[in-house]
Amino acid sequence: MPKAGIIYNDVKPVAGRVAIEIKDQLTAAGWDVCITASVGGILGYSHPDSPVCHTPIEGVTPPGFDSDMKFAVVLGGDGTVLAASRQTAPMGIPMLTVNTGHMGFLTEAYLNQLPQAIEQAMAGEYEIEDRAMLTVKVLRGDRILWEALCLNEMVLHREPLTCMCHFEIAVGRHAPVDIAADGIIISTPTGSTAYSLSAGGPVVTPGVPVLQLVPICPHSLASRALVFPDTESVSIYPVNIPRLVMVVDGNGGCYVLQDDQVYLERSPYSARFIRLQSPEFFRILREKLGWGLPHIAKPTSVELP
């Protein structure tokens, strides 16, 4: 019996309703179905009174979601997809992402396309696009305080953003550098169209094997976005602030103290996206962000009546 999963945003009533409809459709077709909420992939926060909040990366995979699962239908917006990627990546489960939110930059289909999309998924008529992820860890000496998979970006900043922070950053075996800024973003190519873009970083197409380091409001003309191979790890040390906040993919993180180290490297796990048609990244940029739309020139002369 083939097996499928459903991950839905339980805050959105429409996502919960559609999840039940899909489960009934798959079950009637002879599929074994596991259903869960995306909240299981939203990471908790540690806090000063309880700084250790360590959930192993593999620990957020829902019960019943395993390598035998053919695909998982994800119902929600981009936040739901980010959470679901943590739940599915360790098991290599492809995600059919369906937009029930707003922007839906990471989603593949809309609700009005869902019946055909499910039929294609059941028939295996799709391509799989792998997106690189990061392993993010907060270390205190040899002890792991916190870790997570990251599909978009890791952000390290002061809470609240009221003064300049200094960061000592080492990329791979290169000499450490000091950056003064409101914060630091380490982004994957997928995350290059998210917070990194708003902070002035470049857009990177998904297949390019690089990472980005983007300072947030740097206090130097020399501190600009840096693109480097994703074979390089990154270590970040806070220098002058007693306590910083780290946020991963906008929905989870922890406090980082002066003696802590934030360590990032490309994960052995990838987020696997089902594409019902060949991936076309520039089309998504046009539809969602308006990139490359035709320019309408102003007239060179005006005729007077």
N, C-alpha and C positions, 0 to 999 in steps of 0.2 A: 504494500500500500504506500503510495507516494505521500510525502510529508511536507507541509507548508506552515508558515508562521504568520501571525498578524500582530503588529505593534501599532498602537494608536494613542493619540493624545486624549487622555481621559478628562481633560478640562473642556474639550470641545464636544458638545452633545452630538454634532453631526458625525464626528469621527467615530464615536462609540456606536452610533446607530449603523453606520456603514460597515463597521467591523463585524457586527453580528450578521449582516446581510452577506458579506463575503464568506464568513465561516460557514453559513448555511449552503452557499453555492458550492464551495469546495467540498464540504462533507457529502453533499448530494452527488458529486462527481466521483466519490470514492477516495477522497484525500483524508489523511489524518491531519488535524489542524490544532496548533497550539496558539493561544491568544494571550497577550500581555499588554500592559500599559507602558508607555515610554518613560514614565517617571522612574523606573528602575535603572535607567541609564543616565539620569540627571544626578550629578555628583554632589555630595554634601560638602559642607564647609567645616574645617576645623576652626577653633577659636583659641584665644590666649589661655583660657582656663583648661582647655583640652586640646593641646596642639597636635596630638597624634590622631589622625583620622584615616587610617590606612585600610583601604579596600583594594585587594589585588585586582589587576586589570581583568583577569579572567572571572573575577567574582561577580561581575554585573551581568553575565550571560543568564537569561531567564531559564527556569526549569523547562526541560523538553526541547530547548533550542540546541541542536547538535549538528554535526557535520553531515548527517543524513538528510537534513532539511533542504529541499530543492530551492526554495526562495522564501522570503518574508515580505509581506505587504506592509508598508509603512504609511500610516494615515496621519497627516498633520502638516505643519509648516516646516521651515528650515530648522527650527529648534528641535522639533521632534526627530528629524532626520539625523541631526548631530548626536542626539541621545541614542537613537537606534543604532547608529554606526558602532558605538561602544558595545552594545549588546550583541551585535552580530559578527563583528570583525574577528574575534578570537576563534570562531567556528567556521569562518570563511563562507558565511551565508549571503547570497546575493539579495539585494533589497530592491523591490519594486515600490518606488516612492510616489505617493499620490497627494497632491496639494489640497488641503482643506484649510490653509492659512491665507497669508497675504502675498508676500513676495514670491515664495516658492522657488528660489534660485536653484536649490538642490533637488527639486522634485522632477519627476519624469512625466506624470500624467495628471489630468484634472478629473474631477468626479464624473463629468459627462462622458469621459473616455474610459471609465472604469470597466464596464462589461467586456469591451474588446480587449483591454489591457490584461484582464485576468485570463481570458481565453488564450491570448498569446503566451502568457507566462506558463499556463498549464501545458501548452503544446511545446514549450521550449523554444519558441520563435523569437529570440532576442539575442543581443550581444551583451557581454559583461565588460564594464569599464572599471578598472581598479584605480582607486585614488589613494595616494600616499597618506599615511598617518604618522603622528609623532607619539613617542613615549615620553611623558613628562613626569619627573620625580622631584620631590623635595627631600633633601637629605640633611641630616644633622649628624655629622661624623659618618659612621658606617650604617646608621639606622635610617630606614625609609619611613618618613612621616606621612607621605601622601604620594599617590601615583594615579595616572589616568592615561587613556588614549585620547588623542587630539586630532580632529580632522581639519579644523579651521586655523585656530591660533591660540597661543598662550600670551597672556598680557600680565605684566608685573608693574604695579604702580602703588602710589601712596593712597591711603584712604583717610580723608577725602583728598582730591588732587588740589592741594593748596600751596605746595612749595616744591622746589627743585630736588630731585633725587640723583644720587651718583651710583652708577652701576659699574662693576668690574666684570667684563665679559671676555671669555676665552672661546674662540671658535676653533675646534680641532686642536692641532698642535701649534697653532699660531700664538704669538705673544698676546697676552691680555691687553685690552684697551679699556679706557675709562670714558664713560658717556654720561653727561649731565642732561637730564630730560625729565619730563613729568612721568614718563613710563617707558617700557620697552615692549615691543611686539615681536614674537617669533612666529612666522606664518608659513603654512604649506602653500603650494600652488592653489589648492581649493580655497584657502582662506585669503588669497590675494585679492578677491573681490569683496571682502568683508571689512573688518575694522582696519586692516592694513591699507586698503584703498582709501578709506577716509582719512588716514594719517599721512597720506602722500606716497605710499608705496606703489610700485608698478603692478599691472595685471600680468599674471603668469599663466600660460595655458597649462592644463592639468598634467600633460605627459612629460613636462620638463622636470628632470630630477634635481630640483634645487629647493632651498629654503630661503626665507627673507628675514632680515633683522631690521626693524623699523623703529627708530626712536619717536616717542610721542612728544611733540613740541620741544625739540632739543634746543639747548642754550648755546649753540655753536653753528656757524655756517658750514663747518667741516663734518658735522654729524648728520649723515643722510642715510637713506635706505641702502642696505647691503644685501646682495644676492650671492649665495655660495652653494657649493654642492651639498646634496642631502646625505652624502657619506660622512660629513663632518658633524661631530657632536657639538653641543653648546653648553657651557657652564656659566651661570650668572650668580654673582655675589653682591648683595646689597652692601653699600659702603657707609653711608652717613645717616641713614634713617633707622630708628629702632625697630620699626615694624612696617612691612609692606603687605600688600594683598596680591595674590596670584589668582587669575581667573582663566579657566580653560573653556574654550568654545562658548563663552558667555553664560554658562549655567553651572559652574562649580569651581571650587578652588580652595585655597587655604591661606593662612597668614605665613609670611616668611620673615624670620628674624635675622639679625646681623650675623649670627653664627651659622646660618643655613646656606645651602647651595641648591639652586634650581638647575637640574640637569635634563637636557633634551637630546633625543636622537631619533632617527627614523625608526619607526616600529617595524617588526617583522610582519605585523598584521596590516591588511589593507581594507579600506571600505570598498565593498563591491556593489556597483550600481547596475541594475538591469536597464538596458537601453532598448526600447522597442523599435527604434530606428537608429541608424548610424549616428554616433555623437557628433554634434556640430556646435562647438563652443562659441564661435562668433555669433551664431544665430541667437544663442541664449543671452550674450552680451547686448545684442541689439534689442531683444524683446524686453529684458529685465532692467537694463541700465541705459538704454538709448545710445550705445556706442556705435559709431560708424554709420549713423543715419544719413541719408542724402542731404547735402547742403543746398539750400535754395538761395541763389545769389540775388543781391539787390539789383534793381534795374540801373543801367549805366546812364540813362537819360530819361527825362520826363517830358512828355508832350503837353504843351499848354493848350487849352481850348481856344 
